[in-house]
Amino acid sequence: MRKFSILLATVVVSASFVRAENVDFMSEVKPLFEATCLQCHNPDDADDEGAEYDMSTMKAAFKGGESYGRDVIRPGDSNDSPVYWMTTIHYDDPEDPEAMPPKKPLTEAQQNVIRDWIDQGAPWPEGAVLSEQPRMNFKVNILPLLSKGGPFSKQEKTLLRLWVEQGSVWPDGFTLNDAKKDEDELGDNLALVETIRGKILKTSTVTAEDQMKEYTETVLKTGVKFEMVPIKGGEFLMGSPPNETGRLEDEGPQHNVAVEPFWMGKFEVTWAEYEPFMITGVARNKDGSPESIPADALSVDVVSSPTTPYTEMSFGMGTDGYPAICMTQHAANKYCQWLSAQTGHYYRLPTEAEWEYACRAGTTGPFSCPEEELADYAVMDPEAVRVGYEKIGTKKPNPWGLYDMHGNVMEWVLDQFIADAYSTRKEELNMNPLAIPTSLYPRIARGGSWYDPPEELRSARRIWSDESWKTQDPQLPKSIWYHTDAHWLGFRVVRPLAVPEAKKMDELWNLGRNGD
């Protein structure tokens, strides 16, 4: 806690200090240009219409582009340098197309850094080259870190460093105590969850296990339907025996587990169900919250949703009738909240125990079907030749009527992956075990996929997430919504019979914030 206090004190001083007379290009100007200008004014976009100005090198930055027809940085004269005065237009006319950067103005302190640097002769060290860096947003990137305190992960330290280098922008008059006040405002917060829960309590009329029946639900936003299968509560032996072929150490020891009743999706969530959540046409902050929220907004429209993907997320494997893929656990959790907000039923990801209980469906072997018949029940790749998934439900269901529990796409569950978790559990009955995530990696997926051989599809097999699932993601920080390199990863939803308190719902829908 002492280290956090020192860091916070340093940050506050950095945000309000009186800068030395001479502006340092490398520590003050370069980070500012890289965060606020290079997204558009870089070598790759220099020839695109309206973005022909390259700021990555001194020669290009001083020369300007065709639309200017003149030098845009004039050493000693900031008022005659478009690089400076175009940043001041926002305060006179925010809609002026010449206002830079578009929509997200610099603070007065940041403008003054550029002004003073130019007036002092615009010194640019020989060989210094600029490269794009993410622009830090205080409430999205920094406030969550300051609110929780240290110790900070490597990525969190990078965000804090970038924020300080970019001028330690702190909203005028804002204190950390104000963060608590924000919970009362309209937004994706506990107050929203309480509203959603109120609707769920009015809508969910089934209160006893013997009333549970299979049903079809409709996504009100789109009219798309999906089917839910009742799973009675019960006990089972979780994990695999030492002699099971393909067994890993983290699958044992076997232990007795009890789960409460729930419904589970008959099929994996499809693109038809998921894509309207993923692509909304709403301007969003990087955390997925809407940039603006009308006072009369519906709850479903306030739930954070993914930012627009930068590539086609089925990777050419098809979307009509196929399972959705490549989402992070956080994205799957927020989909459950989005779904709950419009249906009036409480949906979430299954726990690891619920998933294995449903997959086994009363069986005790490696699979919920005879091993020699696995090809009739699972989309898999025993010969390493398959190039994609299949439509949902093309194989036989397990004894409880659930399709594709083995193979097709791997499925997210709620738990953190802890290799020795089973060895820490009670010898007697374990009720509803769940390892709440405290770090971003590793977390658990179950069931194996179209990409895997049979031993990876076993009922007890635990797959742990890894940073390599985002290798192609060029962003810093990496997207909280997409696993661009996990083409075999999807999910299905469950609906517990018992509706928890709002705080628990909020926690489970926002597990992605733990360790981000």
C-alpha positions in Angstrom: 0.0 0.0 0.0 2.9 2.3 0.8 4.3 1.9 -2.8 0.8 2.7 -4.2 0.7 5.9 -2.1 4.1 7.0 -3.4 3.1 6.3 -6.9 -0.2 8.2 -6.6 1.6 11.2 -5.0 4.1 11.2 -7.8 1.3 11.1 -10.4 -0.6 14.0 -8.8 2.6 16.0 -8.7 3.3 15.2 -12.4 -0.3 16.3 -13.3 0.1 19.7 -11.6 3.8 20.5 -11.8 5.2 23.7 -13.3 7.2 22.5 -16.3 10.9 23.6 -16.7 11.5 26.4 -19.2 12.8 24.2 -21.9 10.5 21.5 -23.3 12.2 18.1 -23.8 11.2 16.5 -27.1 11.8 12.9 -26.1 10.0 12.9 -22.8 7.2 15.4 -23.5 6.6 16.0 -27.2 7.3 12.6 -28.7 4.9 10.7 -26.4 2.2 13.3 -27.0 2.5 13.1 -30.8 2.7 9.3 -30.7 -0.5 9.0 -28.7 -2.6 11.7 -30.4 -1.3 12.2 -33.9 0.3 9.0 -35.3 -3.0 7.0 -35.6 -3.7 9.1 -38.7 -0.4 10.7 -39.6 1.9 7.8 -40.1 3.8 6.3 -43.1 1.2 3.7 -43.9 -1.7 6.2 -44.1 0.4 9.0 -45.6 -1.1 8.5 -49.1 -4.7 8.0 -48.1 -7.2 10.7 -48.8 -7.3 13.3 -46.1 -4.4 11.7 -44.2 -1.4 12.5 -46.4 0.6 14.1 -43.6 3.3 11.8 -42.1 4.6 12.8 -38.6 6.9 9.9 -38.0 10.2 11.6 -38.9 11.5 15.1 -38.5 11.8 15.6 -42.3 8.2 14.5 -43.0 6.7 16.3 -40.0 8.3 19.6 -40.8 7.5 19.4 -44.5 3.7 18.7 -44.1 1.4 17.2 -46.7 -0.2 18.2 -49.9 -3.3 19.7 -48.2 -1.2 22.2 -46.4 1.1 23.3 -49.3 3.6 24.7 -46.7 5.7 23.8 -43.7 3.4 22.9 -40.8 5.9 23.2 -38.0 7.7 26.6 -38.1 10.4 26.8 -35.5 10.0 29.8 -33.3 6.4 30.6 -34.4 3.7 28.4 -32.9 0.9 30.7 -34.0 1.9 30.1 -37.7 2.3 26.3 -37.2 -0.8 24.3 -38.0 0.5 21.5 -35.7 -0.2 23.7 -32.8 -3.0 26.1 -33.7 -5.2 23.3 -35.2 -5.3 21.7 -31.7 -6.9 24.9 -30.3 -9.9 24.9 -32.7 -11.9 22.5 -30.6 -12.7 25.2 -28.1 -14.1 27.6 -30.7 -15.8 25.1 -32.9 -15.7 21.4 -32.0 -17.3 20.4 -35.3 -14.6 22.2 -37.4 -13.0 19.5 -39.7 -9.6 21.2 -39.1 -9.8 20.6 -35.4 -7.1 18.1 -34.3 -7.1 15.5 -33.0 -10.7 14.8 -34.2 -13.3 14.5 -31.4 -10.8 14.1 -28.7 -9.1 17.5 -28.0 -5.9 18.0 -26.2 -5.9 19.5 -22.8 -4.6 23.1 -22.4 -1.5 21.8 -20.7 -0.8 19.4 -23.7 -1.4 22.2 -26.2 1.1 24.3 -24.2 3.8 21.6 -24.5 3.5 21.8 -28.3 3.3 25.6 -28.3 6.4 26.1 -26.1 8.4 23.4 -28.0 7.8 25.2 -31.3 8.5 28.6 -29.8 11.8 27.3 -28.4 12.9 26.3 -31.9 11.2 22.9 -32.3 14.3 20.9 -31.6 14.0 17.3 -32.8 16.9 15.0 -32.0 18.6 13.5 -35.1 17.4 10.0 -35.8 14.3 10.2 -33.5 11.4 8.3 -35.2 7.9 8.3 -33.9 5.6 5.2 -33.7 2.0 5.0 -32.7 1.1 4.4 -29.1 -2.3 4.0 -27.5 -3.8 7.2 -26.0 -4.6 6.8 -22.4 -8.1 7.6 -21.3 -8.2 8.4 -17.5 -11.5 6.8 -16.6 -11.0 3.7 -18.9 -7.3 3.0 -18.5 -6.1 4.6 -15.3 -8.9 5.1 -12.8 -9.5 1.3 -12.4 -5.8 0.9 -11.5 -5.6 3.8 -9.0 -8.9 2.6 -7.4 -7.6 -0.9 -6.8 -4.0 0.0 -6.0 -0.9 -2.1 -6.5 1.0 -4.3 -6.9 0.7 -3.7 -10.6 1.2 -6.2 -13.4 3.7 -5.5 -16.2 0.9 -4.4 -18.6 -0.6 -2.1 -15.9 2.8 -0.5 -15.3 3.0 0.2 -19.1 -0.4 1.9 -19.0 0.6 4.1 -16.1 3.9 5.0 -17.8 2.2 5.9 -21.0 -0.3 8.1 -19.0 2.5 9.9 -17.2 4.4 10.4 -20.5 1.3 11.8 -22.2 0.9 14.5 -19.5 -0.9 12.7 -16.6 -4.2 14.0 -17.8 -6.5 14.1 -14.8 -10.1 15.5 -15.1 -10.4 18.9 -13.5 -11.6 18.7 -9.9 -11.8 14.9 -10.0 -10.9 12.9 -6.9 -10.8 9.2 -6.4 -13.8 9.6 -4.1 -15.8 10.8 -7.2 -15.4 7.3 -8.7 -17.8 6.1 -6.0 -20.3 8.8 -7.0 -20.2 7.6 -10.6 -21.9 4.4 -9.5 -25.1 6.3 -9.2 -25.0 7.6 -12.7 -26.5 5.8 -15.7 -23.9 3.4 -16.9 -22.7 -0.2 -16.9 -22.4 -0.5 -13.1 -24.0 -2.1 -10.1 -27.1 0.1 -10.4 -27.7 -1.2 -13.9 -27.4 -4.8 -12.6 -29.9 -4.1 -9.9 -32.3 -2.8 -12.6 -31.8 -6.0 -14.7 -32.2 -8.2 -11.6 -35.5 -6.5 -10.8 -36.8 -7.4 -14.2 -35.5 -11.0 -13.8 -37.4 -11.4 -10.5 -40.6 -10.3 -12.2 -40.1 -12.5 -15.2 -38.6 -15.7 -13.9 -41.7 -17.5 -12.5 -40.1 -21.0 -12.1 -39.0 -21.4 -8.5 -38.7 -25.2 -8.0 -36.7 -27.9 -9.8 -39.8 -30.0 -10.6 -41.2 -27.0 -12.5 -38.2 -26.9 -14.8 -38.8 -27.7 -18.5 -37.1 -27.3 -21.8 -37.9 -24.0 -23.4 -37.1 -21.8 -26.3 -35.9 -18.2 -25.6 -36.0 -15.3 -28.1 -33.3 -12.6 -28.3 -35.7 -9.6 -28.4 -33.2 -7.3 -30.3 -33.1 -9.7 -33.2 -35.9 -12.3 -32.9 -33.3 -15.0 -33.0 -34.3 -18.1 -30.9 -32.2 -20.5 -28.9 -33.1 -23.6 -26.8 -32.4 -24.3 -23.1 -32.4 -27.8 -21.5 -33.1 -28.4 -17.8 -30.4 -30.0 -15.8 -31.4 -31.4 -12.5 -29.2 -30.8 -9.5 -27.1 -33.6 -8.2 -23.7 -35.1 -7.2 -21.0 -36.6 -9.4 -17.3 -37.6 -9.2 -15.4 -34.7 -10.8 -12.0 -35.3 -12.5 -10.5 -38.4 -14.1 -9.0 -41.6 -12.7 -5.3 -42.1 -12.9 -5.6 -44.8 -15.6 -7.6 -42.7 -18.0 -5.8 -42.4 -21.4 -4.6 -38.9 -22.1 -5.1 -37.8 -18.5 -3.2 -34.8 -17.1 -2.2 -34.2 -13.5 -4.5 -31.2 -13.1 -7.6 -33.5 -13.6 -7.1 -35.1 -10.2 -7.6 -36.3 -7.7 -11.2 -37.1 -8.3 -13.6 -35.6 -5.8 -17.3 -35.5 -4.9 -19.1 -32.4 -6.2 -22.7 -31.3 -5.9 -24.3 -28.7 -8.2 -27.7 -27.0 -8.0 -30.2 -27.2 -10.8 -29.8 -25.0 -13.9 -30.7 -24.9 -17.6 -28.0 -25.1 -20.2 -28.0 -24.1 -23.8 -28.8 -27.1 -26.0 -26.3 -25.8 -28.5 -23.2 -23.5 -28.5 -24.0 -19.8 -29.0 -24.2 -19.1 -32.7 -23.1 -16.1 -34.8 -26.8 -15.3 -35.3 -27.2 -14.9 -31.5 -23.8 -13.3 -30.8 -23.1 -11.0 -33.7 -25.8 -8.4 -32.9 -24.1 -8.0 -29.5 -20.7 -7.8 -31.1 -21.5 -5.3 -33.8 -23.9 -2.6 -32.6 -23.1 0.5 -34.7 -22.8 2.4 -31.4 -19.7 4.6 -30.8 -17.9 3.0 -27.9 -15.0 3.6 -25.6 -12.3 1.0 -25.5 -13.9 -0.7 -22.5 -17.1 -1.1 -24.6 -19.2 1.4 -22.8 -21.3 3.7 -25.1 -19.6 7.1 -25.6 -23.0 8.7 -24.8 -26.0 7.3 -23.0 -29.5 8.9 -23.4 -31.4 9.5 -20.2 -34.2 7.1 -21.5 -31.8 4.4 -22.6 -32.9 0.8 -22.1 -30.8 -1.4 -19.8 -29.7 -3.6 -22.7 -28.4 -0.6 -24.5 -26.2 0.4 -21.6 -24.4 -2.9 -21.2 -20.8 -2.7 -22.5 -20.4 -4.4 -25.8 -17.3 -5.2 -28.0 -15.6 -2.5 -30.0 -15.9 -3.1 -33.7 -13.6 -6.0 -34.8 -10.8 -5.1 -37.1 -11.1 -8.3 -39.1 -13.8 -10.8 -40.1 -14.0 -12.9 -36.9 -15.2 -16.2 -38.4 -12.0 -16.2 -40.5 -13.9 -17.5 -43.5 -15.3 -20.6 -41.9 -18.9 -19.5 -42.1 -21.5 -17.8 -39.9 -24.9 -19.1 -40.9 -25.7 -21.8 -38.3 -22.1 -22.0 -37.0 -20.9 -21.4 -33.4 -19.5 -17.9 -32.6 -15.8 -18.0 -31.9 -12.7 -15.9 -30.9 -14.3 -14.0 -28.0 -12.5 -13.5 -24.7 -14.1 -14.8 -21.5 -15.0 -11.2 -20.7 -16.9 -10.8 -24.0 -18.8 -14.0 -23.3 -19.7 -12.8 -19.8 -20.9 -9.5 -21.0 -23.0 -11.2 -23.7 -24.7 -13.1 -20.9 -25.5 -9.7 -19.2 -26.7 -8.3 -22.5 -28.9 -11.4 -23.0 -30.3 -11.2 -19.5 -31.2 -7.5 -19.8 -33.6 -8.2 -22.7 -35.0 -11.6 -21.8 -35.7 -11.3 -18.1 -33.8 -14.5 -17.3 -30.5 -14.7 -15.6 -27.8 -16.1 -17.9 -24.1 -16.6 -17.3 -21.3 -18.9 -18.2 -21.3 -22.3 -16.5 -18.8 -23.0 -13.7 -16.3 -25.7 -14.5 -18.2 -28.1 -12.2 -21.5 -27.4 -13.9 -20.0 -27.9 -17.3 -18.4 -31.3 -16.5 -21.6 -32.4 -14.7 -23.7 -31.5 -17.7 -21.2 -33.1 -20.1 -21.0 -36.4 -18.3 -24.8 -36.6 -18.0 -24.5 -39.4 -15.5 -21.6 -41.2 -17.3 -18.3 -42.0 -15.7 -16.0 -42.8 -18.6 -13.7 -40.5 -20.7 -16.7 -39.5 -22.8 -20.5 -39.3 -22.4 -20.7 -41.9 -25.2 -19.0 -45.2 -26.0 -15.4 -44.3 -27.0 -15.6 -46.2 -30.2 -18.6 -44.1 -31.2 -17.1 -40.7 -30.5 -17.1 -39.7 -34.1 -20.9 -39.9 -34.1 -21.0 -37.4 -31.2 -18.1 -35.0 -31.7 -16.7 -32.7 -34.4 -13.0 -33.4 -34.0 -9.7 -33.8 -35.9 -8.2 -37.2 -35.3 -6.1 -37.1 -38.5 -5.0 -33.4 -38.3 -6.8 -32.6 -41.6 -9.9 -30.7 -40.5 -9.9 -27.0 -41.5 -12.9 -25.6 -39.6 -15.9 -26.1 -37.4 -19.3 -27.5 -38.4 -22.8 -26.1 -37.9 -24.2 -26.7 -34.5 -26.1 -30.0 -33.9 -24.7 -32.0 -36.7 -23.7 -34.8 -34.4 -25.6 -36.9 -31.8 -26.5 -35.3 -28.4 -25.3 -36.6 -25.0 -27.8 -38.4 -22.7 -29.2 -35.2 -21.4 -29.9 -33.8 -24.9 -26.9 -31.4 -25.2 -25.1 -31.2 -28.5 -21.4 -30.7 -29.2 -20.3 -31.0 -25.6 -17.4 -32.9 -27.1 -15.7 -31.0 -29.9 -16.8 -28.5 -32.5 -15.7 -25.5 -30.4 -14.1 -25.3 -27.0 -16.3 -23.6 -24.4 -15.5 -21.0 -21.8 -16.4 -21.6 -18.2 -16.1 -19.1 -15.3 -13.1 -20.5 -13.4 -9.5 -19.5 -13.1 -7.2 -22.3 -14.0 -5.4 -23.5 -11.0 -3.3 -26.7 -11.7 -3.7 -28.1 -8.2 -7.2 -26.9 -7.4 -8.7 -30.4 -7.1 -6.1 -31.4 -4.5 -7.2 -28.5 -2.2 -10.9 -29.5 -2.2 -12.6 -31.4 0.6 -12.6 -35.2 0.8 -16.4 -35.0 1.5 -18.9 -33.3 -0.7 -17.9 -30.0 -2.4 -20.9 -27.7 -3.0 -20.9 -25.6 -6.2 -17.1 -25.1 -6.4 -15.9 -22.1 -8.4 -12.4 -20.6 -8.6 -13.1 -16.9 -9.0 -10.4 -15.4 -11.4 -7.9 -13.1 -9.9 -5.6 -12.8 -13.0 -6.3 -12.5 -16.7 -4.4 -15.7 -17.5 -4.9 -18.6 -17.3 -8.6 -19.2 -17.4 -10.5 -22.4 -18.3 -12.2 -23.7 -21.4 -13.7 -27.1 -21.7 -14.8 -29.7 -24.3 -12.1 -29.6 -26.9 -12.7 -28.5 -30.5 -12.7 -29.3 -34.2 -9.0 -28.7 -34.1 -8.3 -31.4 -31.5 -7.7 -35.2 -31.4 -10.0 -37.4 -29.3 -8.0 -37.3 -26.0 -8.5 -33.5 -25.9 -12.3 -33.9 -25.9 -12.6 -35.9 -22.8 -15.2 -34.9 -20.2 -12.5 -34.2 -17.6 -10.0 -32.3 -19.9 -9.2 -28.8 -18.7 -7.8 -26.3 -21.2 -6.1 -23.1 -19.9 -6.1 -19.8 -21.8 -2.8 -18.2 -22.9 -1.6 -14.8 -24.1 -0.7 -16.5 -27.5 -4.5 -16.6 -28.2 -4.0 -12.8 -29.0 -0.8 -13.0 -31.0 -2.2 -11.1 -34.0 -3.8 -8.4 -31.9 -1.6 -5.3 -32.6 -3.2 -3.1 -29.8 -1.6 -2.0 -26.5 -3.2 -2.9 -24.3 -4.5 -6.0 -26.1 -8.3 -6.0 -26.8 -10.4 -7.1 -23.9 -13.0 -8.5 -26.4 -11.2 -10.7 -29.0 -8.9 -13.7 -29.1 -7.9 -13.4 -32.7 -5.8 -16.6 -32.7 -8.4 -18.9 -31.0 -10.5 -20.0 -33.9 -11.7 -23.0 -32.0 -13.0 -21.2 -28.9 -16.7 -20.4 -28.2 -19.2 -20.8 -25.3 -22.7 -21.8 -24.3 -24.9 -20.2 -21.6 -26.5 -21.5 -18.4 -29.5 -20.2 -16.4 -29.3 -21.1 -12.7 -32.7 -21.8 -11.1 -31.7 -19.7 -8.1 -31.3 -16.0 -8.9 -28.4 -14.5 -6.9 -28.0 -11.1 -5.4 -27.1 -8.2 -7.7 -23.5 -8.0 -6.3 -22.9 -11.6 -7.3 -24.4 -11.1 -10.7 -22.3 -8.0 -11.2 -19.1 -9.9 -10.1 -19.7 -12.9 -12.5 -20.6 -10.7 -15.5 -17.4 -8.7 -15.0 -14.8 -11.2 -14.2 -12.8 -9.8 -17.2 -11.9 -6.8 -15.0 -10.0 -9.1 -12.7 -6.4 -9.0 -14.0 -7.0 -6.9 -17.1 
